[in-house]
Amino acid sequence: MSSSIPFERYDEEFLSLTEQVTSKLRPLDPSTASSSTSLPPTAEADVKMAHNLLLQADDLLKQMGLEARGVDDAAVKRDLLAKVRVCKTRLANLRDDYESAKNHIDRSSLGLNEDIELGGRNGSNNSGGGRNRTNGSKERLLSNTDTLQSQSDTLANARSIMAETEGVALEITEELGRHRETISSAHGRVRQVTGMTNRARRIVQSMSRREVQQKLILYGVAGTIVLVFLMLIYGMFKA
């Protein structure tokens, strides 16, 4: 269970980062601010800070995934991976909030919100057509900006996926290395047991040879004793 302690630290840091992002984006939420409400003077700085915090949270989430996949206990690993999925969902929602706030700031910086409101009030005036044309140009400019931002986000997501895939590949490589070490260790033990078996076989063979030699010596001594006894008997009868 001690292996999950670094993960808990990552989880607490991730929660802190997401809370900071939420606090930065809350005043910029277009759904809670009317078109006539001016943005706070720190709006652009807040959205940049939120972007940096989101990048930090994304890097931290990758570390959390690696830490969770490196846990040996299957039950703990399953719980930690479930937490990672929840954090991914929360991060995706914050990215959507960031995009909404950024688009709101872009529209405000181009004067679209104010122009649309004024255009609605003065729609009957002759200058309305010129204002509508201006709004159309600004809308197209904003659309192009959104397209470029979307492409940048797609590239960023692709890089994130590549980094995560690389992390998984490294983890698999390390796992294969551990398996290779285990197999090598098993082979070493097999060779050791084989060597011990060969030594035991040689010892048994040596004992068998000594037993045969002892039997031969015993037979030779017995034969010699019998021969000497027969010679003594022969000598006695001859005398």
N, C-alpha and C positions, 0 to 999 in steps of 0.2 A: 504493500500500500504506500510505502515511502516513495516509490517511483512517481506517484501522482502529485507529489508536493510541487515540483516545478510547474506542472500543468495548472495547479490551483493559483499559483502566482501569475501565470499568463492570463488566466481567466479574470482575475481581479484587475489586472492592468487593462485588459480588453474592455471590461465594463467601465473603467474610468475613462478610457478614450472615447467610447461611444456616448457617455454622458456629456463629455466636453463637446463632441460634435453636435449633439442635440441642443445644448445650450447656445451654440453659435448659430445654428440654423433656425431656431424657433422664432426669433424676430423677423426672419426673412421669408417665412412661410407665406406664399401668396394666397393660400386658402383662408388665412386668418387676418390678412391685411387687405384693406379696401384699396381701390385704385387711386383714391385721392390721398391716401396716407403715404407720406414721404418715408423713404427708407432711412434707417439710422446712418449717421455719418461714417460709421465703421463697417458698413455693409460689405464693401469689397474686401477689406482686411479680414472680416469674419469668414467670408466664403473661402478665401485663400487658406486661412487657418484650418477651416473644416476639411478642405481638400488634403492638407498635410496630415491632419489627424487620421483621415480615412486611409491614407497610404500606410501610416504607422500601424493602424488596426489590421490592415490586410497582411502586412509582414508578420505581425504578431499571430494572426490566425494561421498562417503557414507553419510557424513554430509550434503552435498548439496541435496542429494535425500531425506533424512529425513526432511530437512527444507522445501523442495518444497512440499512434501506430507502433511506437517502440516499447509499449508496455507488454510484459509477458503474460500477465493474468488476463485470461479471455474475458471474464465478466467485467473487470475494471476497464479493459480496453474498449468493450462495447459501450459502456456508459460514457467514457470520455469522447468517443467518436460521435455519440449522440449530442453531447454538448457542443462539439465542433460544428455539427450541422445546424444547430440552433443559432450559434454565433454567425455562421455564414448567412443565414436568413436575415438576421438583424442587420448585418453589414450591408446586404443588398438593399434593404429598406432605407437605410441611411444614405446610400448612394442615390436612390431615387429622390429622396428629400433634398440632397445636395444639388442634383440636376434641376429640380424645380426652383430652388432658391437662386441658382445661377442664371437660369432663364429669366426669372423675375427681375434680377438685377440688370441683365442685358437689355431687357425690354424697357426698363426704367431709364437706363443710360441713353437709349436711343429716343426716348420721349414717346414711346408707343402708347403707354398707358394714359399719359396726359392727353396725347393727340386724339386717341380714340374717344376719351371723355368729352373733349372740346368739340370733336366732330359730331358727336351725338347731340350736343347742345345747339350747335350752329349748322345743322344739316340743311337748313333752308336758305343759308346765305350762299352767295356766288363763290365765295372762297372755299366752300366745302369740297368742291371737286379737286382743287389744287392740294388741299390737305389730305384728301383720300389718296391722291397719287403719291404724295410724300409718304403716307403711311404704308402704301403698297411697296415702295422702294425699301423702306425700313424693314417691312415684314420679310421681303426677299433676302435682305442682308442678314436678318436674324435667322432665317431658314438656312442660309448657307453656313452661318456660324454654327448652328445646331448640327448640321450635317458633318462639318469638320470635327466638332466635339464628339459626335457619335462614332466617327471613324477612329478618333484618338482613343476613345473608351474601348472600342473593339480591339485595337492593337494592345492596349494595356491589359485587357482580359486575356488575350492570347498569350502575352508574356507571363501573366500570372499562371495560366494553365500549364505553360511550358516549365515554369519554375516548380510547380507542384508535381508535374510528371517527372521532372529530374529528381526531386526529393524522393518520390516513390521508387524510382529506378535505383537510387543510391541505397535506399533501405533494402530493396530486394537483393542488391549486390552484397550488402553486409550480411544479410540472412544466408545467402549462398556461401559466403566465406565462413560463417559459423558452422554451416552444415559440412563444408569441406574439412574444417578442422576436426569436427566430430568423427567424420569418416576416417581421416588420417589417424586420429587417436585410436579408433577401433582396429584399424589395420596394424598399428604398432602393438596393441595388446594381443592380437592374433599371432603376430610374429613372435612375440615374447612367449606366448603359450606353446607355440610350435617348437621354439628353441628348448623350452623346459622339457617338452615331450621327447625330443631327440636326446637330450642329456639323460633322461630317465631310461630310455631304451638302451643307450650305451652302458649305463651302470648295470642294468639287468643282464646284458650280454656278458659284461666282464664278470659278474657274479656267477653266471652259468659256466664260463670257461674255468674259473677257479674251482667250482664244484667238480667239474670233469677231471681237472688236474688232481684234486684231492682224492677222488675215487681211484684214479690210475695209481697214485702213490700207495694208497691203501691196498689195492690189489697186488702191487709189486712186493710190498712188505709181507703180506700174507703168503704169497707164493714163495718168497725167500724162506720164511719160517717153516713152511711145509717141506721145502727142499732140504733144509738143514735137519729137520726132524727125521726125514726118510734116510738121510745119509748116516745119522747116528744109529738108527735101527739096523741099517745094513752093516755098519761097523761092529755092532754088538753081536750079531749073528755070525759074522765072519770070524770074529775072535773066538 
